[in-house]
């Protein structure tokens, strides 16, 4: 029984086959590209809102702590910072709910339409 080393051409074919998957026609579809860019813009917009809120809170704590440290009601120990912090958490949940709703209503429908168009 003879053992032969693979030739350079055979090794090159194997590595090329592993490195380059077959092209997916769905990726070139303009409707798919439009969907991807719309989802990306929406996600970045929500991210920017959340970052602005969190950084605004942190910067307020750093440079104007007395503003958040004021008493909400005279004689009560709760400060303004507590409802503001709770509001940040509520905003986070609201933004997640908005994203999930939009994904389930708009994006899933468009994905279904693109899949049906690709299956034809």
Order of alpha helices (4+ residues) and beta strands (2+ residues): alpha-alpha-alpha-alpha-alpha
